[in-house]
Amino acid sequence: MNAHRARFAVWFAVLTVAGCRDSSDPAPIGAPSFAAGGVGRPSVLVNANANDNGTAKTIQEGIDMVAEGGKVLVVPGAYAEALVINKGLTLEAVGSESGPVIVAPPGAPEIAVRIATNDPVTIRGINVQYTGMAGIRGDGPVDVTIERATLLAVNPPLGATALVSVRRNVVTQTQRKRARLVVRHSMLDGTITDRPAPFPQIFGLILGTDVDAVLEENVIRRTGGACIFVVMRDDLGGETNVDIVGNDLDECHPLARAGSIVVGTLAGVPLPSLTHPVTATGNVNIVGNTIRNSSGSCLATSAILYEAFTGRIERNRIFSVVQPSERDGTSCATGSPRGLPGAIWVGSLPARGFPPVSVTVRFNDIEGNAQAGLRVAPNMTGAMNATCNWWGLPSGPSGAGPGTGDAIVVETGAATPMFTPWATTPIAGTDATSC
């Protein structure tokens, strides 16, 4: 124990000296400014039990003290505060062997961690536990990276909320900066609650409108909205590019019966028309994810609902997400205004008026899904590439296919996808480029 304390003291002394010296600048160093918005230090240590004037006792104090682009290093403990990050910086937990850094705002503030700057912000290793509308949220052309974080919604409100939200960025002619979001190696849980299911309508990750994003190797659980929702801009324009790669999703039970991963528009946004056409561009790639419905909820209409943009749906594992139409005499998975039951729904219903999407559906393991493994919407008039998927049985897909595996269902007016050849064994976890 004494050795551990000695190492910590030496480390803290080095950190303090390093924070007060810049060897590249031969000019004398003045006293740092601790005022909010001041020059501040390149690094600030946050310790709720500190008695030293150079150490912040709250995370917000550390944010206010640090220089633009600096680091706020937080030692383990519980911090009862909501945060506003109003400058570019890195907020990072240190000393994790001693326990987590928990940000737990008292009461129910609207946002637990608000990103209020367009400069790059990195949040690393922080545990956010909150009751309110959003865990981490940034509006406009923010630049946010979230790594190894944990976000837990504790008894969230019943309305639509989100664990992580980056939206409402409109790129103008004079201000062309796009939003950027990276979320990787993080855990998001939408409902730590004493309420019975269904879960409140909380989304895991919701993003969109002129954004470039990577959502990689996260674990998302228990949401009453989609686990991941890529949103088209309200005017149906702009450019959105998102890679959704290697995530583990389960118990995504949208109350509106949409999907675990939804690519489309928010409810209430005007639908396409002659005077309100879709002009949005971009690529949304959904690759290497695992999607389950381990509780057998009837609210899961789709694992992936893909209504907008272009891209790839490849190497995903989709296991028993869509439940049977009848179970013990009770109606189960049913359609929604966005689409009909199917592990993967591609395209749009006529009433929604969207143009067809250009997407490939290949090298996926689609197994145990009732009604349809792949369901093709009426507006999909061109034959898409759906080859080399595993449909749960070596005989291939049923429905439009000749086999007895998960079905390919082609709605009236749609073109039958190219599904031959199909994989005769599971393929998503391999490096195969053919079958």
Secondary structure, 3 states (H helix, E strand, C coil): CHHHHHHHHHHHHHHHHHHCCCCCCCCCCCCCCCCCCCCCEEEEEECCCCCCCCCECCHHHHHHHEEEEEEEEECCEEECCCEEECCCEEEEECCHHHCCEEECCCCCCCEEEEECCCCEEEEECEEEEECCCEEEEEECCCEEEEECCEEEEECCCCCCEEEEEEECCCCCCCCCCCEEEEEECCEEEEEECCCCCCCCCEEEEEEECCEEEEEECCEEEEECCCCEEEECCCCCCCECEEEEECCEEEEECCCCCCCCEEEECCCCCCCCECCECCCCECEEEEECCEEECCCCCCCCCCCEEECCCEEEEECCEEECCCCCCEECCEECCCCCCCCCCCCEEECCCHHHCCCCCEEEEECCEEECCCCCCEEECCCCCCCCECCCCECCCCCCEEECCCCCEEEEEECCCCCCCECCCCCCCCCCCCCCCCC
